[in-house]
Amino acid sequence: MNQPPPLRARAEIDLAALRANVRALRARAPRAALMAVVKSDAYGHGMLPCARAALQAGATWLGTATPHEALALRAAGIQERVLCWLWTPGDRWGEGIEADLDMSVSGLWALTEATAAARRAGRAARIQLKADTGLGRNGCQPADWPELVTAALAAEAEGTVKVTGLWSHFACADEPGHPSITAQLELFREMVAYAEKEGIEPEVRHIANSPATLTVPEAHFDLVRTGIAMYGISPSPELGTPADFGLRPVMTLAASVALVKHVPAGHGVSYGHHYVTQAETTLGLIPLGYADGIPRHASGRGPVLVGGEWRRVAGRVAMDQFVVDLGGQKIQEGSEALLFGPGLRGEPTAEDWAEAAGTIAYEIVTRIGTRVPRVYLNEDSDE
């Protein structure tokens, strides 16, 4: 049998690690259900394989941002509850109703569109009312909450909607002790209490994202929404490392060294010659660039493990490739270059790349492009 050719680059996705992370997060919130957030192609890890693995490990809800993502889960045969929260006017409300999605509503315009679509479909829309308790993005302002609750109750009486949830989102749960955490939690309780007093009977109340799941147990309510932590990345270095929370990074990004060559001292490297060799040396070409999601802001700083040694990007990251100075080390073409992973082999982590690029590890994994194939490990359930 012919073996497949080696890959230029690959993102290895360890589904056993993902399942273990889901179990660890469930243990952190034992009285709450767990929603596995799989938006943005599961933070770059692959939505469908990760959704299935999370469900195998005990997640009972899935979360997406866009209707396109949520409907793709349904098209793949996934029937568990799916909350979708980023709707726009004229969006696919009717398809969402037909697919039994739970659809987030933050204002009267959205409720109007949901009810109109429900009338056309001849069935009730499942909706969740989102409260803006201080994040300032999506969600209903406290001053407008009574009007939205009243309108939702009227729609329930009409039979066009069923309010399945009340929810919100933290702004600073990744900053331990930030005063907004307590303030948002108190306001959420008040807004939930008002809605329930008026007659809303939600199945689930939820506000906890990954950092709150890990560190704010009083925020767990009926459901926790775990995104980045499910993929084995700490929501914030201030909160702790993945290992501190019993989590294992799921993605390893690797490439095959495409070229090794000797160059003299004073040789410029990559666009703009922002790196010039100090002495005679060897250069290694890594066939990944910003078109693959390698941040250009990490030029001159991004770490790579090659031949057992940490090397830094030499000069600018280009669209398809970047260079490392091997310092005279003899490396063969085709050798593995590890950009990031769990760190078990001494390789950098996504957090190391985030520091090099002045960003967060969320962005590092999410931006890895479709040109990099995902290779799934341990697809069979380990239970």
Order of alpha helices (4+ residues) and beta strands (2+ residues): beta-alpha-beta-alpha-alpha-beta-alpha-beta-alpha-beta-alpha-beta-alpha-beta-alpha-beta-alpha-beta-beta-beta-beta-beta-beta-beta-beta-beta-beta-alpha-alpha-beta
